[in-house]
Amino acid sequence: MEQGDLFLEAMDRKAKIFARSVRATVEANRELCSWVLNPLARWAEEAYGSDIFDAAAHGYAEYCVGVAKSKQIYERSGRYTPESMPEIVSGVYEDESYMVPYMWAAILIYPFWPSMIGHIAMFRDDFLRRLPRNATVSELAAGHGVLSLLAAEERPDIQVESSDISPPAVAVANRLLAASGHSGRVQFVVKDALNGDGGNDGRFQGLISAMLAEHLTDPKPLFKTISRQLSRDGMVFFSTALESPQRDHVYEYNQESQPLQMAENAGLRVSRMVSDAASVPPGSRFLPRSTGMILRSR
Ligand SMILES: C[S@@+](CC[C@H](N)C(=O)[O-])C[C@H]1O[C@@H](n2cnc3c(N)ncnc32)[C@H](O)[C@@H]1O
């Protein structure tokens, strides 16, 4: 048994209705999923103790139920119907009791959802393994921080500076960081991705913006920030959700060309792209999907 299987065993105990499909996805993509789950299990157990696996499985199940409900409302209303931004900030990003289980779900969807497996492959093989040597990398909206920690694990030569608007998310990231042994090379701070980026022009050879754009009222300034902070030889791992309603999804993308166009308008160009859909009942109006891109300066 691999250490990452502790998450699967917890699914059998705490999230039975999802356990079978999760196991099928992990088994079909063993190597990539283990690349995420094994170090994550090590850090999680060291940081939180062995009860964390049940808590993470429970958080994952609650999140999936919330997503299913949001999809039903979306099919009926025909558009995203999010709460107001102040309500999202206080009820989601600042609320530890909501945010912490949500963050476990946010990382577990990478190995557990078929539509996210291509993102792991792209992140590892087309982004991390191709970054210039000794790169300085920034992750915007790092949430749980696990992508930054996997980056440090994969590339012992890089430095990672990460941030998120949510204090409880940054607290999770910092606990995992302390357990990971990467404290000297990774940093997590509380910061709005769209504020206070002065002084970082051209500074990063790697930028990560994973599943953030759909949380913004207007994602265009995000692409401008990324473009400004990226060095000439740098690379971006960008991802976003399309036709995927959730409590805190504010900006509705319907076509892959929309985020691509925003990136191009900000002076970036795409060198690789993936987009995968979730399965939906026959006759659905919408097809929830996630798209990932590798972007470079034009
Ligand atoms: C779905 S999570 C994504 C976390 C992680 N990047 C991932 O791929 O799993 C969305 C994250 O965006 C953060 N966020 C939302 N608006 C933000 C903003 N304006 N600046 C920084 N972080 C923001 C939230 O706090 C949350 O952690």
The ligand as a MOL file (V3000), in Angstrom:
LIG
                    3D

  0  0  0     0  0            999 V3000
M  V30 BEGIN CTAB
M  V30 COUNTS 27 29 0 0 0
M  V30 BEGIN ATOM
M  V30 1 C -10.6810 26.8150 -5.8070 0
M  V30 2 S -9.4890 27.5560 -4.7650 0 CHG=1
M  V30 3 C -8.0050 27.1970 -5.7050 0
M  V30 4 C -6.8470 26.8600 -4.8130 0
M  V30 5 C -5.6450 26.3100 -5.5830 0
M  V30 6 N -5.0720 27.3440 -6.4450 0
M  V30 7 C -6.0150 25.1000 -6.4000 0
M  V30 8 O -5.8000 25.0860 -7.6210 0
M  V30 9 O -6.5450 24.1370 -5.8130 0 CHG=-1
M  V30 10 C -9.6960 29.2900 -5.0770 0
M  V30 11 C -8.7930 30.1240 -4.1980 0
M  V30 12 O -8.8220 31.4780 -4.6730 0
M  V30 13 C -8.6430 32.3150 -3.5480 0
M  V30 14 N -9.0050 33.6770 -3.9820 0
M  V30 15 C -10.1960 34.1380 -4.4060 0
M  V30 16 N -10.1190 35.4320 -4.7550 0
M  V30 17 C -8.8320 35.8070 -4.5650 0
M  V30 18 C -8.1040 37.0130 -4.7690 0
M  V30 19 N -8.6910 38.1240 -5.2410 0
M  V30 20 N -6.7890 37.0400 -4.4770 0
M  V30 21 C -6.1720 35.9460 -4.0000 0
M  V30 22 N -6.7950 34.7700 -3.7640 0
M  V30 23 C -8.1190 34.6980 -4.0710 0
M  V30 24 C -9.5240 31.6730 -2.5020 0
M  V30 25 O -9.2200 32.0910 -1.2080 0
M  V30 26 C -9.2280 30.1890 -2.7400 0
M  V30 27 O -8.1710 29.7540 -1.9300 0
M  V30 END ATOM
M  V30 BEGIN BOND
M  V30 1 1 1 2
M  V30 2 1 2 3
M  V30 3 1 2 10
M  V30 4 1 3 4
M  V30 5 1 4 5
M  V30 6 1 5 6
M  V30 7 1 5 7
M  V30 8 2 7 8
M  V30 9 1 7 9
M  V30 10 1 10 11
M  V30 11 1 11 12
M  V30 12 1 11 26
M  V30 13 1 12 13
M  V30 14 1 13 14
M  V30 15 1 13 24
M  V30 16 1 14 15
M  V30 17 1 14 23
M  V30 18 2 15 16
M  V30 19 1 16 17
M  V30 20 1 17 18
M  V30 21 2 17 23
M  V30 22 1 18 19
M  V30 23 2 18 20
M  V30 24 1 20 21
M  V30 25 2 21 22
M  V30 26 1 22 23
M  V30 27 1 24 25
M  V30 28 1 24 26
M  V30 29 1 26 27
M  V30 END BOND
M  V30 END CTAB
M  END
